[in-house]
Amino acid sequence: MPLEIVLKHLSHNELYRLSWGAKNSHGAEWEKLKAEFDARLAKMTKEVLTDGWLKPQGVYGFFPCQSDGDELIIYDPNTINSASPDVLTRFACPRQPYDEHLALSDYFASVESGKMDVVAFQVVTVGQKATERFDKLQNASDYSEAYFTHGLAVQTAEATADYLHQHIRRELGIGEDQGKRYSWGYPAIPELEDHKKVFELLPAVTLNWE
């Protein structure tokens, strides 16, 4: 993925407030920090475009699926035209205890409907060099630079996910009001262990982690 384009998806607000520590800053304090962070980001962006220590990459795939109560069934695309498609895996989608008590599975065609739906999965990385750079700075006791390096790497990974998500929506021909992106570990899909299922569905090992 072109780093220059991925960085256009970078949320400066989340980078500055969540990853660079300005969460509780407001008013004049925020304006001062923002100016400092703008300058730092410009400097780091120039460095990373030269040194290449951030390397956005990703894999994604579309899979036939149906909902079954609070679960999403993922089928083998190669058997989708058979009378009984092979089930690759299932994902739990807990029903939420508020508002309309919905689960993510509710947004997909059900088994009872007789219709087949589609779900997209993606895996992204910004490469091993980001980790190596962070470790090197930590080992040199340059904790401040390590902190800012880690924050930029984390938010660039998020920008990579957003870039790929927009690409997926274009391939599916849907607008921005459809096709939401969710990450495991949050209430809608809390099981972090389900990452293993995603890695089994996608050829994540083919990513060049270097």
N, C-alpha and C positions, 0 to 999 in steps of 0.2 A: 504494500500500500504506500502511496506517496505521502511522506511525512508532512510535507508542506500543506497538503489538503487536509490530512487528519487533524493537524493543529488548528485548523479553522473551526473544528468541532469542539475545541477545548473550552470548557466553561470557566472563564476567569473568576467568576464569583465563587464557584465551588473550590477552585484551586486556591484562591487567596483566603477564603474564610474557613474552609474545611481542612485543607491540606497544609496551608502555610500559617495557620494559627490566628487569623484575624476575625474569628467567629463573632466575638463580642465587641468588636470595634465599631464605633459610630461617630458621626459628625466629623469634627476636625481631625480626630485621631485616625478615623477611617480614611479620610482624604490623604493624609500624610502617608499612611501605610500603603494605600493603593498606588500612589505615585512611586514609592520605593519598589513595590512589587512589579509595577509596569516596567520599570527600568531593569529589574532583575530578570523578568521573563524575556524581555527583548535580548538581553545578553545571553541567557541560557539557550534561547531559541537559535541564535546565531551559532553558538558553540555546538549544539546538537546537530544542526544541519551540516556542520563541517566535520565533526567527529563521528557522527552516526551511532551514538550510544543508545538512541531510541530507534527501534526498528519495528514499526507496527505491522502485524501479520494477523491473519485470521482464517478460519475455515467455517463453512456453514452448510446446512443441508435442509431440504424440504422432505417431510415425512407425512404419509397418510395417517390420519388419526380419527378417533371418535371418543366422546366422553362416555363414562360409565359411572354415574353418580358423582362422587368427589374425586374420581380418577380420570386420567387421560391415557387412553390406550394408543400405543405407537405400533404401527404395522410395518411389515417388510414391504417396501415398494415393489420388489420383484414378484410378490405374490398377490398384489392388490386386485388383480382381475380374476382370481380364483374364487370359488364359492365360500371358502373359509380362509381368509388371509392369515399368514403367520404373524403372531404377536411378537414384537421385538422386546418391548418393555412397557412398564406402566409408571406413571408419575402421580403421586398423591398431591391433591390440591385442596387443602383444608377449607372448609366452609367458614366464612368470616362471621364473627359474633356481633356484627353491627349492621346498620342500614338494612339492605335487602337480603342479608345473609347469603351472599353469592360466593361461589368458588370459581377459580379460573376455568375449570372444566365446563362451567355453564356457558362459556362463550364459544364452544365447539359443538358441532353436530353430534347428537347422541347416537348410541347403538340402536335405540328404539326408532329413531328417525329413518333408518335405512340409508342415510346419506353418508358419504365419506368427506371428511374435512382435511385440512392441511395445516401443519405446524412447522415452524422454522426454528432450528437451533443453531447457535454460533459459539465459537470459542476464539478468544483473541489473546494476544500477547504483545509486549513491546520488546521482547528479546532478553537474552541472558546478560548482555552487556550492561543493561541498566542495573541489574543486581550486582554485577562485578564492580561497577563504578561506585555504588553505594557502599559495598563492603570495603573497598579500597579507601574511601574517605573516612569511614568509621575506624579502620585500623590505623589511619594516620591522625586520629583524634580530631579530625576536621568535622565536628559534629554538626555545626551550622550548615555547611555546604551539603553534608549528607542528608540533613533534614529536608532541605529544599529540593535536592535531587530526588529523594524518595517521593515527595509530594508531586513533583512534575511527572514522574513515571506513572504513578497511580492515576492521575487525572488524564494522562495521555492514553492509558489503557482504556479508560472510560470513553474518551473521545474516539478511540478506535472502534469500540463497541457501537457507538452512536453512528459513526461513518458506515459501518457494515450493516447496521440495522436499516439505515436509509436506503442502502443499496438493495437489501432484501425486499423492502416495500416497493421499490421501483420494479423489481423483477416480478413481484406478485400483482402489480398494477393497482395498488391500493394507496389511499391518501394518508395524510398525517393523522387523521382522526381514527384510523384503524391500525391494527397490528402493533399493539403495545409491546414494549420490551421489559421483561422481568428477570431478576437475578435471584438465584437460590440464596437462602439465608434470611429472607424477609417473610412476613406472615403469610403471604399468598402461596409461597412455595418454600417452606422453612428448612427442608431436609438437605443439608450440605452434602450428605453422602450421595445424593442424586447426581452430583457432578460426575461420579464414576459412570453412571448410565449415559450421560451426554458424551463423555469421552469414548465410550464404546460405540455410540451411534456415529460419531464424527471421526475422521482420520486425523485427530489432533496431533498424533505423533509425527505426522508429516511436516509439521511446522518447523521451520529452521530456527530453533531457539537460540542459535548463536547470533 
